[in-house]
Amino acid sequence: MLTETQLLSQLPFCLKNTDFPTLGEKYEGKVRDNYTKNGKRVIIVTDRLSAFDRVITLIPFKGQVLNQMAKFWFDQTSDIITNHIIEVPDPNVIIGRECKLLEMEMVVRGYLTGVTTTSVWYNYERGVRDFCGNILPDGMKKNQKFDKPILTPSTKAAHGGHDESVSGDEIVKKGIVTQEQYDFIADASLKLFQRGVSIAAKQGIILVDTKYEFGIDSDGKIILIDEIHTPDSSRFWFANEYEKRLASGEEQKKIDKEYLREWLADRNFRGEGEIPTIPDDIKIETARRYIEAFELITGQTFTAEVGDVSARISQNLQKYL
């Protein structure tokens, strides 16, 4: 684990954005800068943190954590479904195959939880029992495990918009995918989730919920893209405290970005209006939790050097520039 001094020292070097015109056409997501050219996509994971569909702040080493964790999980799940990785030339960069993005996210949830307006708990607490085509029983309590994981797809919003949770039938009716494609994606998503649950459990971690993104490659094949099982796309809890906290009604001990989400929610920010100023100590604690998540889940030690991330990326991408 990096020291607090190292994390503080990295604050001025956080990667906010990139500018590499020769890499190809640029698309800037909430967290990732994408460049496409000659059938390849260069994905640079910045240190931007998004919550409530807004870019909130910059977190030291966050991009490196996400990228290296995504690579770990892509390696662990490549037997389930093909993914887009070609190579990883820098701790913050993946070179992937260019695909046609399917305008949906497949969200898999193992527990009744969440704090956002699109979360299953938020809706359940307000009386919703049919959530994205899943009929939920009465009498459940927050953070309770479902009998089996549920699929709650969402449409991908235009840049700056909000994603919308829908049923699988609605995804097909909107023409985003065919029924056959949806069935393939749903099956792959549940298998990916189960693999994640099994690997995390060996480390004493619960994979609570997550989202997957898919694309169609040049051969017309559906493949896994973006990232997988990182603290940005997933929620993780400590297994050894789950039952005790559930019984007492306490919140679960988390190792994901819910920490900053809840800090914002406590200040009545849920995506609308002016973003509260994030103090350095909150940024450092968020960074510590990202790094902790990487180490706990992968079983590997996170190593990084304080310094200019953008300059290092530029050097490591010379053959593509």
N, C-alpha and C positions, 0 to 999 in steps of 0.2 A: 504493500500500500504506500502510495506517495505521501509525503508529509504535508502538513498544513502550509508550511513555508513554501514548498514547491508549488502547491496549488495557487497560493496567493501570488507567487512570482509569475505564474502563467497568465494571470488575468489580462495584462496588457497585450498578450500575444494570441488571445482567442481568435479563432478564424471566423470572421463575420461573413465574408463573401469572397468570391474568386472572380478573376477576370483573365481568361485565357482564350481569346478569340480564335486562335489557330487550332484549338481542340475541336471546333465545330460549332453547330448551332446550340445556343444555350437555353436551357429552361431552369428557372430557379424555383424549387419547391420550398416548403417551410423550413426544411433542414438541409436538404441536399441540393447542390448545384450539378446539373446534368449537362453534358456536352455530347452531341451526336455527330458522327461522321463515318462514312465508309462502313456502315453496318455494325459499328461499335458504339457503345455508350460509356463515357467516362463519368463516373459518379464520385463526386467529392463531398464527403460528409463534413459539414461545417460544425462549429460549436454553438450554432443557434439552437435554442430550446423553444419548442412550441407547446402550447397548452390552450385548451378551449378554442382551437382553430386559429390561434394568434401566435406570432413569434414574440416571445416574452423577453428573452435576455440571452446572453452568451455564458456558457459554462466551460471552465477550463478542461481540456482533454476530452470533452464529451464526444466530439466527432470521432476521435481515435477509438474510444471505448465502443461506440456503436459499430464502427466498421469492422473492428477485430472480432467483436462478438458475433456479428452477422456472418463473417467468414467461418467462425467456429461452427455455427449452426448449419450453414450451407453444406459444410463438409460432413456433418453428422446426419444429414437428411437426403443426400444426393441419390440414395437408392430408392427413395419414395417417389420423387419427382425431379426431373432435370431442372437445374437452376441456371442463371444467366452468367455466372462468373467465368471469365477468361483468365484474368490474373489480378494480383493485388500488389501494385508497384510501390505503394506508400501506405503507412498506417491509416491514413484518412481516405484512401482511394481504392475503388474497385473498377476494373475494366470489364464491362459486360457486353453480351450480345444485344444488339438493338432489337427491340420487339414492339409490336403494336400493343399499347397498354389497354387492358380491359378496364373500363371505367367503373370499377367496383372494388370493394375490399371485402374479404371474407373474414368476419370476426367470429372467433370461437370462444365461448365462455363456459368455464367449469363451475363458477360460483355466482351466487346472487349478490352482486356488489357494484360499486362505482359511485362517482360523485357528479358526473356531468349530466346534462339534460338528455343525452342519448344513451346513458347507461341503463342497464336492466333494473338496478335497484331504485334509481330515481323514478322510473316509471311504475315499478311494482308498488312502491310506497304510496303512489298516487292512485292505486286501484287498477292499474293495467294488468290483465292476466293473459292477454294474447300479445306477446312481444315478438314481432317479426315472424309470425307464423308459429311460434312456440307457445303452447298452452301451459301456463304455470299454475301450480296448485296454490290454494290459499294456505295461510298459516306458516309460511316460510319466514325466516328472519335474516337480517343482513349478514352477508358473508357465509351463508349456508351453502353447502355443496349441492349441485344438481345431481339427480340420479344418473344422468349421463350428460356430457357436454352438449350445448346447444349452438346452432349456427344462427348468427344474426348479421346478414350481409348489410353493407351500406353502399350507397352511391358515392362516387368521388365528386366533390364539389369543384366548381371552377375556382381558379386562383382567388383567394380572399373570401370564398364562400364557406358554407357549413355542410359537412357530410350529413346524409340522411339515412337513418336505419330503416330498412325495409325487409320484406320477406323474400325468400328465394323465388316464389311465384312472380312477385313484382319485378325482380331483376330480369326474369325471362320475358315478361310482358313488355317491359321497356325496350326490349331488343338488345340489351347489353351483351347477352350471351344466349345461345340456344339451350334448350332443356338438356340435351346431351352434354354440352360443354359445362353447364351448371352442375350436373350430376358428377362429372369428372372432378371439377374443382372442389365440390363439397366433400367428396370421398378423400381427395388428397389432403384437404384442410384438416379433416378429423384425424387422419393418419399422422400428419405433421404434428398436430397438437399432442397426440398420444406419445409420440417419440419425445417431444419436449417435456411432457409430464414425467416420463420414465427417467430421462437423463437428469432432470432437475432434482427428482426425488432421491437419486443416489447421492446428491450433495446436500440433502436435507432441506430442499427448497420446493415450494409449491408453485407451479406455473398456473396462474389463476385464469387468465384470459389473454388473448392475443389477436393480431390481425395479419392476414396474408394478402399479398398482391400478386397478380398473374399477368402474363403477357403472351402474345402469339409470336413465335419466332418466324424466320424467313421460310421455314419448312412447313408452316401452318400448325406447329405443335404448341400446345399450352405449356408454358414453363413458369417456374417460380422466380419472381424478380424482387427488386427493391431491397428488403432486408427481412430478417426473421428472428424472433425471440430475443429482441433487445429491450432494454427498459423504456424505449420510446414507443414500442408497439405492443408491449406486454406488461402484465402485472405479476409480481412475484411476492410470495409471503414465506416466512420461516415456518417450516413444518412442525418443529418441536413446540411451538407455542400456539398452534392453531386451535386445538380443542379447548384448551384452557381459556383462551380469549373469546372464543365463540360462546362458551357456556356463560361467561361473565358479562357478555355484551360489550367487551372492549374491542376497539379497532385492532385489526391484525398488524403485526410487525411487518413492515414493508421494505422491499429493496427495489423500488421503482420510482418513477418521477411523480407519483402521487404526492410525495412530500411537498414539492413546489406547487402542485395543483391545489392542495389543501391550504397551503399558506396563502395563496391568492384567494381561494374561496372564503377563508376566514376574514379577509378584507373586502368581502362582498364583490369580488371580481370573478365573473364567470364568462368572460369573453367580450362583454359589451363595455363601451366607455374607455376611459384612460387606464392604461396599465400601471399598477402601482410600481414605485421605484423599488428595485430588488437590492437589498443591502449585500455587501461583499460576503458577510458571514453566511447568508442564505445561499449564495452562489457556491461558496466553498463546501458547505454541507451537501448541496445537491451533487457537486462533482465527486465528493467522497462516496456518496451512495451509488453513483454510476460505476465508479471503480470497484467498490465493494461487490456490486452485482456481478461485474465481469469475473472477479476472482472467485466468488462463491459458486457461481453457476458453471464456469468452465473448469475450475480447479487449477487454473493457471495464474501466475503472477503477472500483474499488469506493469509493464515498463514503459516509461516515456521520458523524454528530455524537455526541460524548460527551454523555450526558444520560439523563433518565428516559424509558425506552421506553414504559412503561405510560401515562404522562401524555400523550405524543405520540399514542399510539394512540387514547386516549379522545377527544382533540381531533379527530382525523381521522375518527372514526366517529360524529360528532355526529348526522348525518342518520339513522343507524340506531339510535341509543340512545333 
